[in-house]
Amino acid sequence: MKLSKRETLIPARNVLSYLFLFLFMIGIFLGLLVLAAKIPRQWIEKNAERSAEFFYQEEEMFPLLLPPLSGSRMDHYADVILTSIAYQLKEDHPFTSVMEASYYYRSDREENENFYESVRQGYLANQQYLRYWHGSLVLLRPLLVFFPIPKIYHFHAVVLFLLLLGLCFQLIRMRELTALGAFLTSFVFVFGWLVPFSLEYTWVMLLMLICSNLMVFYISRGKKEIPFRLFFLAGMITNYLDFLTAETLTLLVPLLLWMYLGRKEERFSYRQPAKAVILWGIAYCLTWMAKWGLAALILQKNILPYISSHVAERMGGDLGIGMGRYLWGAVIRNLRCLLPFAFGDSGYVVGILLFLVGSYLIFVYRKEKVEAERIVVYAVLGGIPFLRYLVLHNHAYLHCFFTFRAQMAGIMAGIFLLAEWIDWRCLLYAHQKKRAA
């Protein structure tokens, strides 16, 4: 795993290959959206009507599936908008249609009422939503040919279960029970099993599971180097599909699995994880910029004021509270959605007890020789979601009920850190000695 001291994080000779890969994928992204827009509206009309009825009959656009646990809150408001965009795509003007990503909107109505009216009355789109790629339309619009939204939720649940099963099977076959336990624990703590019941939450979780399966398979074949192009592609596809929910999962979970599963190799170096983070971040940001550039080019208008205002809103905003409370609230509100804290006071007691037990085990059964660099990298990777909350504090504060899932990586990093720090043989010996006595 150790890189040569002379080797830079991203050698210049590789920049051109990544550039070609980036341009190729941008072409694929745009082409797939155009193909989705070319699906005739009459093919999805029936299921669009059923979907509109389903959303219209809902009393709450942000339902709690497990009240009063805030982490179980779904975002059907965003689902309505996405489905409405899928319905409004124009097959006769596919390029402008996919760039604008428009839907029917009236300020005096709820979004489910707007969608219902647009389907029943044939109202045309009048509100654009161009700041995102909305790449999930490539999946959603073909699915609407066959299923309404409730059945799409169930379809996603099956796909998620199969991907989760595949990952568990691989880790069991490799006898990596700690990694399996870390993944499943973190998945449960972020209410991962409820993700398929909101389109907005689904895409990043499915992509994270796909990347994790590929990473574990890659490692099981005896590979030692990080597959950097996997992280570059993951950054691009995350931006393409996601609605700014828990985007860092597609970076951190596969990377943490690589670090832990490769722990038996030669001396660890931070350089490979750092390179993976940089490549993912570059790919993510450039893909967003490519969407804005294509939108300006195809629509022939200046979209910079629109984009800059939305970026400023997510990083700043104004809720009438001080910056200190703003930043603190962005972190605490996300923690409160997480198990066990979502249970309130009793959950806080459980969380504190878990922390005290972990601290006790580290203090009493700490290894004589700990690989400090690996510990530091685990801590840094686990802290990235909190850095994201602080940078995009307005977004994290208001949308904590889905951004909190980024902490799945923090939980995994914490478990791996304990596994790295504690001398389990000493702990087992102490337990056996106590039983014998």
C-alpha positions in Angstrom: 0.0 0.0 0.0 3.0 2.3 0.5 3.7 4.8 -2.3 7.1 6.0 -3.3 8.1 9.3 -1.7 8.7 10.7 -5.2 5.2 9.8 -6.4 2.7 12.6 -6.2 -0.9 11.9 -5.3 -2.1 12.3 -8.9 0.7 11.9 -11.4 0.6 14.2 -14.4 0.6 11.3 -16.8 -2.7 10.1 -15.4 -4.5 13.5 -15.7 -5.1 13.1 -19.4 -6.7 9.6 -19.0 -9.0 11.0 -16.3 -9.9 13.9 -18.5 -10.9 11.5 -21.3 -12.9 9.4 -18.9 -14.6 12.5 -17.6 -15.6 13.7 -21.0 -16.7 10.3 -22.1 -19.0 9.9 -19.0 -20.5 13.4 -19.5 -21.4 12.3 -23.0 -23.0 9.2 -21.6 -24.9 11.1 -18.9 -26.4 13.5 -21.4 -27.1 10.8 -23.9 -29.0 8.7 -21.3 -31.1 11.6 -20.3 -32.0 12.4 -23.9 -33.0 8.7 -24.4 -35.2 8.9 -21.3 -36.9 12.0 -22.6 -37.5 10.3 -25.9 -39.8 7.7 -24.2 -43.3 8.7 -25.4 -45.4 10.3 -22.7 -48.4 8.0 -23.4 -46.2 5.1 -22.3 -46.0 6.5 -18.8 -49.3 8.3 -18.7 -51.2 5.6 -16.9 -48.7 5.0 -14.1 -48.1 8.8 -13.8 -51.8 9.1 -13.0 -51.6 6.3 -10.5 -48.6 8.0 -8.9 -50.3 11.4 -8.8 -53.3 9.8 -7.1 -51.0 8.1 -4.5 -49.2 11.4 -3.6 -52.5 13.4 -3.7 -54.1 11.0 -1.2 -51.2 11.4 1.2 -52.0 13.8 4.1 -48.3 14.5 4.8 -45.5 15.1 2.3 -42.9 14.3 5.0 -44.4 11.2 6.7 -42.8 9.4 9.6 -42.8 5.7 9.0 -41.8 4.9 12.6 -43.2 7.8 14.6 -41.9 9.6 16.6 -38.4 8.7 15.3 -37.2 11.6 13.1 -34.8 9.4 11.2 -37.7 7.6 9.7 -39.0 10.7 8.0 -39.5 10.3 4.2 -39.3 13.1 1.7 -42.2 12.6 -0.7 -42.2 16.3 -1.4 -39.0 15.8 -3.4 -40.4 12.6 -4.9 -43.4 14.4 -6.3 -41.2 17.0 -7.9 -38.9 14.3 -9.5 -41.9 12.3 -10.7 -43.5 15.5 -12.1 -40.2 16.3 -14.0 -40.2 12.8 -15.4 -43.8 13.3 -16.6 -43.1 16.7 -18.1 -40.0 15.8 -20.2 -40.6 16.6 -23.9 -39.7 14.0 -26.5 -39.7 16.6 -29.3 -37.3 18.9 -27.4 -35.2 16.4 -25.4 -32.0 18.5 -24.9 -33.6 21.6 -23.6 -36.1 19.5 -21.6 -33.5 17.6 -19.7 -31.4 20.7 -19.1 -34.3 22.7 -17.7 -35.9 19.8 -15.7 -39.2 21.6 -15.5 -42.4 20.8 -13.7 -45.8 22.4 -13.1 -45.9 24.7 -10.1 -48.4 26.9 -8.3 -47.3 28.7 -5.2 -50.8 28.5 -3.6 -50.9 24.7 -3.8 -49.0 21.8 -2.3 -46.7 20.0 -4.7 -48.8 16.8 -4.7 -51.8 18.9 -5.7 -49.8 20.6 -8.5 -48.7 17.2 -9.9 -52.2 15.8 -9.6 -53.6 18.7 -11.5 -50.9 18.7 -14.2 -51.6 15.0 -14.9 -55.4 15.3 -14.8 -55.8 18.6 -16.6 -52.7 18.5 -18.9 -51.1 21.6 -17.5 -47.6 22.3 -18.9 -44.4 22.8 -16.9 -43.7 26.3 -15.8 -41.0 25.9 -13.2 -37.4 24.9 -14.0 -35.1 22.9 -11.6 -31.9 23.0 -13.6 -29.2 23.1 -10.8 -29.1 19.3 -10.6 -28.5 16.7 -13.3 -31.5 14.7 -12.2 -29.8 11.7 -13.6 -32.2 9.4 -11.7 -34.7 10.3 -14.5 -32.8 7.8 -16.6 -34.0 5.1 -14.2 -37.3 6.6 -13.1 -38.9 7.3 -16.4 -38.4 3.8 -17.8 -39.7 2.3 -14.5 -42.9 4.5 -14.9 -43.6 2.6 -18.1 -44.2 -0.5 -16.0 -44.9 0.6 -12.4 -46.5 3.5 -10.4 -44.5 5.0 -7.6 -45.6 2.7 -4.8 -44.5 -0.4 -6.8 -41.2 1.4 -7.7 -40.6 1.8 -4.0 -41.1 -1.9 -3.5 -38.8 -2.6 -6.5 -36.1 -0.5 -5.0 -36.5 -2.4 -1.7 -35.9 -5.7 -3.5 -32.8 -4.3 -5.3 -31.4 -2.9 -2.1 -32.0 -6.2 -0.2 -30.2 -8.2 -3.0 -27.2 -5.8 -3.0 -27.0 -6.0 0.8 -27.3 -9.8 0.7 -24.5 -9.9 -1.9 -22.2 -7.8 0.3 -22.9 -9.8 3.4 -22.3 -13.1 1.5 -18.9 -11.8 0.3 -17.8 -10.7 3.8 -18.9 -13.9 5.4 -17.0 -15.9 2.7 -13.9 -13.9 3.5 -14.5 -14.5 7.3 -14.5 -10.7 7.8 -17.2 -10.7 10.6 -16.0 -7.4 12.1 -16.4 -5.6 8.8 -19.8 -7.3 8.4 -20.9 -6.2 11.9 -19.6 -2.6 11.3 -21.5 -2.3 8.0 -24.8 -3.8 9.3 -24.7 -1.8 12.6 -24.1 1.5 10.8 -26.8 0.6 8.2 -29.3 0.0 11.0 -28.4 3.1 12.9 -29.2 5.3 9.9 -32.5 3.6 9.2 -31.0 2.2 6.0 -33.9 -0.3 5.5 -36.4 2.5 5.1 -34.4 4.2 2.3 -36.2 2.6 -0.6 -39.5 4.3 0.4 -38.3 7.7 -0.8 -36.8 8.1 -4.3 -34.6 10.9 -3.1 -32.8 8.7 -0.6 -32.6 5.6 -2.7 -30.0 6.5 -5.4 -27.0 7.3 -3.2 -27.6 4.2 -1.0 -27.9 1.9 -4.0 -24.8 3.3 -5.5 -22.9 3.0 -2.2 -23.9 -0.7 -2.1 -22.8 -1.3 -5.6 -19.4 0.4 -5.0 -19.0 -1.5 -1.7 -19.8 -4.8 -3.4 -17.2 -4.0 -6.2 -14.6 -3.0 -3.6 -15.0 -6.2 -1.5 -14.9 -8.3 -4.7 -11.8 -6.5 -5.8 -10.0 -7.1 -2.5 -11.1 -10.7 -2.4 -9.2 -11.2 -5.7 -5.9 -10.3 -3.9 -5.7 -6.7 -5.2 -3.8 -4.3 -3.0 -3.9 -0.9 -4.7 -7.0 1.2 -4.5 -9.1 1.1 -7.7 -8.9 4.9 -8.1 -11.1 5.0 -11.2 -13.9 3.4 -9.2 -13.8 6.4 -6.8 -13.6 8.9 -9.7 -16.6 7.3 -11.4 -18.4 7.1 -8.1 -18.0 10.9 -7.6 -19.4 11.6 -11.1 -22.3 9.2 -10.8 -23.2 10.4 -7.3 -23.5 13.9 -8.6 -25.5 12.7 -11.6 -28.1 10.8 -9.5 -28.2 12.5 -6.1 -30.2 15.4 -4.7 -27.5 16.4 -2.2 -28.6 13.9 0.5 -25.8 11.8 1.9 -23.5 12.0 -1.1 -20.3 11.2 0.8 -21.4 7.6 1.5 -20.3 6.5 -2.0 -16.8 7.7 -1.1 -16.4 6.8 2.5 -18.0 3.4 2.9 -16.0 1.7 0.1 -12.9 3.4 1.2 -13.3 2.3 4.8 -13.9 -1.2 3.7 -10.7 -1.1 1.6 -8.7 0.2 4.6 -10.0 -2.5 7.0 -10.0 -5.4 4.7 -6.4 -4.6 3.6 -5.1 -4.2 7.1 -2.9 -7.3 6.9 -0.9 -5.9 4.0 2.4 -4.0 4.2 2.7 -0.8 6.2 -0.2 1.6 5.7 0.2 5.0 4.1 -2.4 7.9 4.0 -1.5 8.6 0.4 -3.8 6.2 -1.2 -6.9 7.2 0.8 -6.0 10.8 0.2 -5.8 10.3 -3.5 -9.2 8.5 -3.5 -10.8 11.4 -1.6 -9.3 14.0 -4.0 -10.3 12.1 -7.1 -13.9 11.6 -5.8 -14.1 15.3 -4.8 -12.8 16.5 -8.2 -15.1 14.3 -10.1 -18.1 15.3 -8.0 -17.5 19.1 -8.4 -16.5 19.0 -12.1 -19.7 16.9 -12.9 -21.8 19.6 -11.3 -20.0 22.3 -13.2 -20.4 20.4 -16.4 -24.2 20.4 -15.9 -24.2 24.1 -15.4 -22.0 24.7 -18.4 -24.1 22.4 -20.7 -27.3 24.1 -19.4 -25.9 27.5 -20.3 -24.8 26.3 -23.7 -27.9 24.4 -24.7 -30.4 26.9 -23.2 -28.4 29.9 -24.4 -28.8 31.9 -21.2 -26.8 33.0 -18.2 -27.6 30.7 -15.3 -24.8 31.9 -13.0 -26.9 34.2 -10.9 -29.4 31.4 -10.3 -26.7 28.9 -9.4 -24.8 31.3 -7.1 -27.9 32.2 -5.2 -28.7 28.6 -4.5 -25.1 27.8 -3.5 -25.1 30.8 -1.1 -28.5 29.7 0.4 -27.2 26.2 1.3 -24.0 27.5 2.7 -25.5 30.5 4.5 -29.2 31.2 4.7 -30.9 33.1 7.5 -33.0 31.5 10.2 -32.7 34.4 12.6 -30.2 32.7 14.9 -26.5 33.3 15.6 -23.8 31.6 13.6 -22.7 29.6 16.6 -26.2 28.2 17.1 -26.4 27.6 13.4 -23.3 25.5 13.2 -24.0 23.7 16.5 -27.6 23.0 15.4 -26.5 21.6 12.0 -24.4 19.0 13.9 -26.8 18.2 16.8 -30.0 18.0 14.6 -28.2 15.4 12.5 -27.1 13.4 15.5 -30.6 13.4 16.9 -31.9 11.6 13.8 -29.4 8.8 14.4 -30.1 5.7 16.4 -30.0 5.4 19.4 -30.3 9.2 19.9 -33.6 9.3 17.9 -35.3 7.8 21.0 -34.7 10.9 23.0 -33.3 10.8 26.6 -33.2 7.0 26.8 -31.3 7.0 23.5 -28.8 9.5 24.8 -28.1 7.3 27.8 -27.5 4.3 25.5 -25.2 6.4 23.3 -23.2 7.6 26.4 -22.9 4.1 27.7 -21.6 2.8 24.3 -19.0 5.6 24.3 -17.9 4.8 27.9 -17.6 1.1 27.1 -15.5 1.8 24.0 -13.3 4.2 26.0 -12.9 1.6 28.8 -11.9 -1.1 26.3 -9.3 1.2 24.7 -7.9 2.2 28.1 -7.7 -1.3 29.5 -7.0 -3.5 26.5 -5.1 -1.2 24.2 -2.5 -2.8 21.9 1.1 -2.2 22.8 1.8 -1.1 19.2 -0.8 0.8 17.3 -0.5 2.0 13.7 -1.1 5.7 14.4 -1.4 6.7 10.8 -4.2 4.3 10.2 -6.0 5.5 13.3 -5.7 9.1 12.2 -7.1 8.3 8.8 -10.1 6.4 10.3 -10.8 9.5 12.4 -10.5 11.9 9.5 -12.7 9.9 7.2 -15.3 9.5 10.0 -15.3 13.2 10.5 -15.9 14.2 6.9 -19.7 14.1 7.2 -19.5 16.6 10.1 -17.2 18.9 8.0 -19.9 18.7 5.4 -22.6 19.7 7.9 -20.5 22.8 8.9 -19.8 23.9 5.4 -23.3 23.4 4.1 -24.8 24.3 7.5 -28.1 25.8 6.3 -28.8 22.7 4.2 -27.7 20.3 7.0 -29.8 22.2 9.5 -33.0 22.2 7.5 -32.7 18.8 5.9 -31.2 16.9 8.8 -33.8 14.1 8.4 -31.9 12.8 5.4 -28.4 14.3 5.6 -27.9 12.5 8.9 -27.4 9.2 6.9 -23.9 10.4 6.0 -22.9 9.4 9.6 -23.1 5.8 8.5 -19.4 6.3 7.5 -18.6 7.8 10.9 -20.1 4.8 12.8 -18.1 2.3 10.6 -14.9 4.3 11.1 -15.5 4.2 14.9 -16.0 0.5 14.9 -12.9 -0.1 12.8 -10.9 2.3 15.0 -11.9 0.2 18.0 -11.0 -3.0 16.2 -7.6 -1.5 15.3 -6.9 -0.1 18.8 -8.0 -2.9 21.1 -6.0 -6.1 21.7 -8.9 -8.6 21.3 -6.7 -11.6 22.2 -5.9 -10.0 25.6 -9.6 -9.2 26.1 -10.5 -12.8 25.2 -7.8 -14.2 27.6 -9.1 -12.0 30.4 -12.6 -13.3 29.8 -11.5 -17.0 29.8 -9.4 -16.5 32.9 -12.4 -14.9 34.7 -14.7 -17.8 33.7 -12.1 -20.4 34.9 -11.9 -18.7 38.2 
